[in-house]
C-alpha cells in the first residue's frame, strides 16, 4: 500500500492544496449528504408520521419528532456507507420527497 504525503517527491516542496482538492470533493459531498440530506429526511419523516398516526395531534407530533432522531442517525450512517455517491444522494432525496409529499397531501385528502 502506498502512502501519499503532502511533499512533492520530485521537487521536495509541499504540494499545493489545489492538487488535493478533487480528492476532497467526494468527502465534502458525503458530509453535506449526512448533514443536509439527513436533516431533510428526518424532517419529512416527522411531518409524515405526525400526519398519519392515529393519535391526537400533540402525540403524533411528539412521536414523529422522537422517531426523526433515529431516521437522522440512519441517514448519517447511510451517507458514509461504501456505496456510490449518486446512490447515497438518491437514497436520501427520493424518500424525502415521497414522505414530504405524502405528509402534505394526506391531511388535505382527509386521511
C-alpha positions in Angstrom: 0.0 0.0 0.0 1.4 3.4 -0.9 1.3 6.3 1.4 0.5 9.7 0.0 2.2 12.7 1.5 2.0 16.4 1.1 5.6 16.6 -0.2 6.2 16.5 -3.9 8.8 13.8 -4.4 10.4 15.3 -7.5 10.8 18.8 -6.2 11.0 18.4 -2.4 8.4 21.1 -1.9 4.9 20.9 -0.3 2.2 20.1 -2.8 -0.5 22.7 -3.4 -3.9 22.4 -1.8 -5.4 22.7 -5.3 -3.9 19.4 -6.2 -5.6 17.7 -3.3 -8.9 19.4 -3.7 -10.5 17.0 -6.2 -9.9 14.1 -3.8 -11.7 16.0 -1.1 -14.9 16.7 -3.1 -16.5 13.2 -2.6 -15.9 13.5 1.1 -17.4 17.0 1.2 -20.4 15.7 -0.7 -20.9 12.9 1.8 -20.6 15.4 4.7 -23.3 17.6 3.0 -25.4 14.5 2.3 -25.2 13.5 6.0 -26.0 17.0 7.3 -28.4 18.4 4.8 -29.9 15.2 3.4 -30.2 13.7 6.8 -32.0 16.8 8.2 -34.4 16.9 5.2 -35.2 13.2 5.5 -35.7 13.4 9.3 -38.0 16.4 9.0 -40.0 14.8 6.2 -40.4 11.6 8.3 -41.5 13.6 11.3 -44.1 15.5 9.3 -45.4 12.3 7.6 -45.7 10.5 11.0 -47.4 13.4 12.6 -50.0 13.4 9.7 -50.7 9.7 9.6 -50.5 8.4 13.2 -54.0 7.7 14.6 -53.4 9.7 17.8 -54.1 13.2 18.9 -52.2 16.0 17.1 -49.7 16.6 20.0 -49.0 12.9 20.5 -48.4 12.4 16.7 -46.0 15.4 16.5 -44.1 14.1 19.6 -43.9 10.6 18.2 -42.8 11.9 14.8 -40.1 14.1 16.3 -38.8 11.2 18.5 -38.6 8.9 15.5 -36.8 11.6 13.5 -33.7 11.2 15.7 -33.4 7.5 14.6 -34.0 8.5 11.0 -31.3 11.1 11.1 -28.8 8.7 12.7 -29.6 6.2 9.9 -29.2 8.8 7.3 -25.7 9.8 8.6 -24.7 6.1 8.6 -26.0 5.7 5.1 -24.2 8.8 3.9 -20.8 7.3 4.8 -21.6 3.8 3.7 -19.4 2.3 1.0 -21.8 2.8 -1.9 -21.7 5.1 -4.9 -22.2 8.8 -4.1 -25.1 9.1 -6.5 -26.8 6.2 -4.7 -26.3 8.0 -1.4 -28.0 11.1 -2.6 -30.8 9.2 -4.3 -31.3 7.1 -1.1 -31.7 10.3 0.9 -33.6 12.6 -1.5 -36.1 10.1 -3.0 -37.6 9.0 0.3 -37.5 12.6 1.5 -39.6 13.7 -1.5 -42.1 10.8 -1.1 -42.5 11.4 2.7 -42.8 15.2 2.3 -45.4 14.9 -0.4 -47.4 12.2 1.4 -47.2 14.2 4.7 -48.5 17.3 2.9 -51.2 15.6 0.7 -52.7 13.1 3.1 -54.2 15.5 5.7 -55.7 17.5 2.8 -57.3 14.4 1.4 -59.0 13.7 4.8 -57.0 10.6 5.6 
